[in-house]
Structure formats: C-alpha cells, structure tokens
Amino acid sequence: MNFGVLVFPGSNCDHDCAHAVAEGLGQHVREIWHQETSLEGVDAVIVPGGFSYGDYLRTGAIAQFSPIMEALKEFAAKGGLVLGICNGFQILLEVGLLPGVMMRNRDLSFICEDVYVKVENAATPFTNACESGQILKLPIAHAEGNYYTDPITLSSLQANAQVVFRYCDSDGQVITEVNPNGSLDNIAGIRNAAGNVFGLMPHPERCAESVFGNQDGLLVFQSMVNAFTEVHST
Amino acid sequence: MQPSQTDITPEVIQQHGLSDEEYQKILVHLGREPNLTELGVFSVMWSEHCSYKSSRIHLKRFPTEGERVVQGPGENAGAVDIGDGLCAVFKMESHNHPSFIEPFQGAATGVGGILRDIFTMGARPIALLDSLRFGELDQPKNRHLLKGVVSGISWYGNCMGVPTVGGEIAFNDIYGKNPLVNVFCLGIVKTEQLLLGAAEGVGNPVLYIGAKTGRDGIHGATMASDSFDDASEKKRPNVQVGDPFLEKLLLEACLEFLDKDILAGIQDMGAAGLTSSSCEMASRAGTGIELELANVPRREPNMTPYELMLSESQERMLLVAKAGKEDQVLAICKKWGIDAAVVGKVTSDGFVRLLENGKVVAEIAAKALADDAPKYDRPFKPPEYQDVLQSYSFDNVPDVKDAGEVLLKLLDTPTIASKSWVYRQYDHMVGINTLVRPGSDAAVVRIKGTNKALAMTTDGNSRYCLLNPYVGATLAVAEAARNLVCSGAQPIGVTDCLNFGNPERPDIMWQFVLAVEGISDACRAFNVPVVSGNVSLYNETNALSIYPTPVIGMVGLIEPAENATTQWFKRSGDRIILLGETKEDLGGTEYLKVVHYREQGSPPWLNLETEKALQDCLLHMIQKKWIQSAHDCSDGGLAVALAECCFSPQTAEGQPLGARMNLDLNRQRVDALLFGETPSRVIISVAPDHAAQILAFAKEREVPAVDIGEVGGEDFILKVKGKGAMSGSSIKLPISELFTCWNTSLERKLHE
C-alpha cells in the first residue's frame, strides 16, 4: 500500500508519520510537497501535524490554498482515505472536508501529554483494528484542539456515528474532568459522513513503535491498511 | 573612503563602550581614524559578548580534546563522534538580558539562536533543554517572567518541531532582576557532512539568506541609532522579535544545501549580525570578505551601513557557496520561500571590506576584529564577606522536630517541586525520539537508524558556587555526569554556560576564575572534554550581582538504547539500595535555605575519585541489567530523592508506589541524614534476587552500599533508628499526599 504524507512549509510531524508507517507497518511512503498537484499512485493520504505556514492567521487557514489541496479534495471525493492529525485535522476543517472549527485550548496554553480516548466507532477504515469501546492511550500536543461546531451539525455527527474518538479517563468514562482542551462533547476525532476522511487531535505516530512502550497509535495506521486490503481483495 | 557623517568624538567612543586604550588600538590597527561604521563594527566585535575579552585567557584551561572530539570550542557548536558515522553537535547559550526586558520574545529568540548554531553545522536539531533561574514566585514580577519565558520557549521550540525534552529551573531572589535563560540544543549530523563557519575558497560567492534586515536589535551597548539619523523613529525595540516559522524554513533549506553539497561555509547571524558573521568566517578561514551592502535585503528604506551591519534581526544566515553553485542555493531558497541574495565574495587579502553601491564604506583586517581583539587578565580576589559566608556554625541550628513536615515543605519548594506545569507546555515528543520524557534525571533520545540513544542534562547549583566557586563548579560537573550515568549513559562531552556578574569587579572575577578551574579539574577527572560554551557576564542590576552560576550541559551515550534507565521505582517488592556515603553536609543546602532562611556554610565536599568510582560501578550495574531504577541524590537530600523515586509519572494508571525504608542515624544530626546534600550518592531499586549480587559487587568496587528497604504499599515510611533518633525523626505519610504537594506546587504558586 502506498501512503502519501503532505508536506507544507512548517509541517513538522511529516517525517514522524512517514517513519511510523514505513517502520511500523512496512508500507511504502512518499512525502508530497504542497506545490505538487497530483496524488497519482497514492492509496491513502496523511495530512501531518505541525505549524503549516506558522499557524499564522489561523491554524490550517493558509494551507487550504496550497496547490495540492485541489488534488486532495478530488481524492477524498472519490473515496480515497485521508487521515488528518493535529494540524492536519485543523487543515481538513479549514478546507471543508470535515465539519466544525478549532478554538484555542480552554486554558489558553499548549498541552503536551498522554491522554486516553475511547473508540466510539470501530467500524471505520481508521479504527477497524480496535474493539468498539476500546480505550487507547495517545499523546496530544497542541494549543488549538478545542473542537466546536453548531448544535445541528453536532447532532448529525452523533446520529451518524461520526464521532470516532472521545477523551475519557483510564476506565473509559467520558467526563469533563479529563477533557484536556475543552472540546465539545469531549471530541478527539471525527470522520466525514462518507467515512473516508478522519481527523484527530492525538498523535498516533508518536506511539507506533515498541520502543515507546505503547503501540496504541499503530492501530490507526493498521486499520487503514486493513481497509485498503479488504477493498482490493474483493 | 567615504567621509563619515559623524565626528568620532570621545563621547561617541564612550557611547560605543570602548575604552581609551581600546580606541588607541583601533588607531594602530587601521593606521587612521575609523569612520562611524568602522567604529560600530569594532565596538561589537570587541564587546565582551563577542570577544570574550575578560574570559578568554581563563577558558584555555578547559580540557577540550578527546578521542571522540571532532570539533572543539571556537565554532558555532562542538561536535562529538558517536559512531555509525554520526556526530552529536551541541552547545548552550544564554539569553539573559533580553528575557528580563521582554520574557516571551527574549526566551523565544534565545531558542532561535541556539537552534541556528546547531543547524549551521549541518546537523538536524533533535533536542532542546533549558536551564532557567528566576526570583521567588511570591513576587508577581517573577511569576510574570516565568510565564513569559516558558511561553516563549514553547512557542518557538514547538513550532520548529524540535522537542524540549528537559532542563532545570531554580528560584532565588538573587535572580529577581537578572533572570537567567540558558538554552541547550543538540543535533545529529553525518560526520562527513559537518559544516564549518569559515569563508573558504577565494572568489566563492557570499550569500545572505533569511529574514530581511531591519533596525531591530541595534542595542544600547552600542549607540542608539537615532543619534545619527534624526528622521528615523525615536524608539527602537532592544529585544528582537522571533519568527519560528521562518526559522523552520531556514532549517529545512540549510539541510537541503548539505545534501546537495553546494556550500563551502555557513554562519548564522546572531549577536552583532552581519558584522560578526562576516568577520568570524573570514578570520577562521584566513581569508577576506567583501560585501556590497546595497544588495542586503532590508525591511526599511534608507538604512545606513552602520545600521545594516549592527542590526540583530533574527532568522538570518550568511553562506559561502561553492563557486558556480549560487544558482542552486537561490533555487532551494525559492522553493522554501526564503529571501536570498548574493551579497559579496571571498577575497584573499584578509580584509572585511564593505561597499555601498561600489564605494568602500569600511575596511578592516578580519584578524583585528576577531583574533586580535583585546583580551584582559583582570585582577581577582575573594570578596571580604567570603569567610563569613563559608564559616557558618551549625551548633545554633536546631535539628528537625518533625521530619515529615520538613519533607512536605521541601517538596512544596518550587526549586524541588514538579516542573510538569512547565514541560506540559513544551512539545517534548515531536520527532518521535524521546525515550525518557522530562522529569527523570536526564532526558534520553534515541538515534534513529542505530541501536544508540543519547542522554542529556543541564545542572548547576549557584548557591554552592557562591559559597565556594571551585567546589560548586566541580559539584555541577559531578552532578551532570551522575545524572547521565543514572540514565544508563557514558558521559562523552560537555558544553557550558557561565553566568556571572561584572568581571571588572575583582570579587566577581575571582568567582569566575575559580569556577573555570573547578570545571576544568572535574572534566579532566571524568574524562569528558568541553567542546563548546558561552560566557554571560554583567548579570548585575543596581550593583547587585547574581550568584555565580556556571551551568553544565552534558551529553552521554547509551548503547544499546534499551539500557536507558529512569529514576522511578518500578515494582512492589523490589529492594531499595543506597549507594554512597552520607556525611554531615548541611552547608548551602535547600533545607537550610527553606527551613532556616540561611544560605551559608561550606558546600558539600566532593571527592572526585569517590564520585568516579560510584559512577563506574553504577554504569556497570546498569549495563549488566541488574537494576530497575537509579536516581541521583541532590537538592533536598536523601528524603526528597527517595520521595521522587515514588513519583512515577504514570499516575493516571494508578497510585504511585510507596516504600518502606530504614535509615541508621549513625551519630549524625537527623537533618543532615535526611536533607543534607552529600554528593556521590545514588538510590537504586533492584529485583530482590539481585540484591545480594549487587551489594557484593559494590563492595568489590569499594562503593558503600546499603539495603535500606522495599518498594510497595501506599505510604512513604522512612524510619530513622539509632542513638539520638526521636519519634519526629521518622516519616510516615501517604504517598498520595506527598505526590499532590509536589505535583501541584508550581501551579498553585503561579495562581496565588
């Protein structure tokens, strides 16, 4: 399977994502410069974390105008798998591939730590390697992860099982006390209605190798490989 | 030669911080009077900051050679061979003065500066550490400074994608008006790609890349620029403003130049900007440089040569491309969206020659600015108060009555308390190399593509240095090495940041000279060379100097990486063993300061041989995989260190582990036993069936070792037995209470 990792000026988790997929799963990876205009030969796209364009103006706001974004929208429209992590999630919101916006964290500071998330929907191309209700330990590192959307969109996200990850405690209780950034409904990750675009604030690439003593992150990438293999074996 | 627009009067010379004697030297070097641009160039190059004129003769004492040393002091950073064809490139720098004026930008641009020093060498930066000093947090100003500095570091480092993996913070009111911000950075480069800051190859083109030059940072140490241009704005910000996004682009572009092998030399524009970068490059290579200032990208029109040369705008680099490769350099800059221009060429005559539209506006021998800069053997003698400070009698200090209460008080002290409020704001995982996150004795990062890891630490106890600069400095080196060894690493190199007061005062110079001697002796004893460093003098406000604060940054190699060890107890039932001997060392301790409000006495005495024996013994045990955890005993002494062993960061998964321990008073004071800071001690925990073997091995190595108890339970139980022990000498407290006190202290104090 061929993964493509988009590289914007200011991306800084691009190499990490490529490393996790290549080393963790032995898949092919290509880094794709934002000035490129084609995603040919790519089976799944990762929009990595970082500070694209320095996060100037608003996180992810400038990246949506990069040349590669037209190709990405087309790729997503055709059902290609798109994973946005952290700043990548923010970019997918800005470009309209996912609904909602990100606000600054509730306490206005950058937060880097491990959190727990509950897998609310294990029937997606990004979570099929997880059990429904499984609790994952994943690191977050962001200043703008406070997800918000209007009540109608929220209801439809909930009704369509588009909320994939919620912040929870180590026992899986989704409670305000463990919500690190104030996000609506403890949302840590959502998918689009079609199910092929997924954005999340935690960094699965940071816990995809045994050397870190936690490989929960690998499940996300493994799920993508599973989904791809399934489609191509039928 | 263009006539200068301003006469060089004695006032102008004085405003540039040059002494009469120095000005006479300038006349000799030039054979004529300088114009204003030349005077400005001399003043910054001969400033303490750039020339190290007060410290140079002393820094020669440092051991700088060793099998692994690829690049010693004198370059942008030092480089040490770590095998597999790779070098670790590292350095530490201060950004003290700007951080007091404007903590956010001061600290941020400090991070930016040290990062450039590392990637200038061709290395990709993979870790940052910060050593910070502030006044006590009961003052709102100090809280403001801490918050500002931490946000600045967080903002710049996080955006760059370089993890901030460790460091240290200490609080003392002596830093109220002189906070210290020392930043350490380490990068990795293929040895064959190591680049130096030399203007090699006569005729090679010189390029300027990065941010446009503005009028920022033309600072008060030289002349305020508005004296010379009435039309210019009246007020200049003295602190530069950073742009981490631009620096990230510079980093990627520079590493791409390397891959293409199109550079002959590279130098970042830090302090003294274009002036120091061009002079240093020419001086190092023994060549000259000619710059056409009209081609320098600039933010504002009508900037004078003086302003262009002295600006300290951030995120700029000066490159020497290989002949004919300048188009490739420009193309890479275009890809990354960075301004770039050919601004000159390397010449053979040894002169730094500045042109403005073809007219020479300054012409100075590079050697005169760099190698031949003044150096002083300044007088030094101990301050008169030194004896009073050091000869403090403990006879009148009452021993502890309630050891548990004292332990809680110490754990609540910001210097000792958890720094998680700080490092939670730093991205300490980006790059996916961080094996040991902040909070243990040293940070550990893996080296991808190898089976190795590097451990890093910064250490320095300025109170020890105040009481005895020589001993204090040796203790800093010993603690740094001990922290690395506790993490499973063999120390391989040192960088330092020497923060002192005004060197023109003999008592301050005395502190400096002794500290350098201490660092030198200790580095020789541990066989770790000093490969880079920085000196920050004049840390003084209203004639009050900071305590002498030499900070040691040390790097160690862990091979294989799985030997990385942390300080936390791992399993119930493991035995707790104390390595090393506890003496009656109360002088200069955190305990004495916090409980008795005294910063006096002799600091703990360090025997370098004892220390070395302990470290060798411990490293052997770790490499044999005999032990579960190792933690150095330092601030707050044995009781604090034991408590810290229980504070595993994985608290979200359950309660921290408690411990049951017994200590023999052995005719000592209780406070000395529990809170004294005797060096050369380490707490290890081991599987029960390894305990006997470890005690026997320590005995063989003549390292004192005692089994003091067992990991487990929900309480921290430390029983003190022996003659003189009373009920209040022992401690029994729920571990959760100790943990909460320690873990929440900083945040509580910031929000009080």
Interface residues (C-beta under 8 A of the other chain):
Chain A: P9 G10 N12 C13 H15 D16 H19 A20 Q35 G49 G50 F51 Y53 G54 D55 Y56 S109 F110 I111 C112 E113 D114 Y116 P139 A141 A143 D169 S170 H203 E205 R206 E209 V211 F212
Chain B: S151 S154 W155 N158 C159 M160 G161 D243 P244 F245 L246 K248 L249 K335 W336 G337 Y423 R424 Q425 Y426 D427 H428 M429 V430 G431 I432 L435 R446 K448 A561 A652 E653
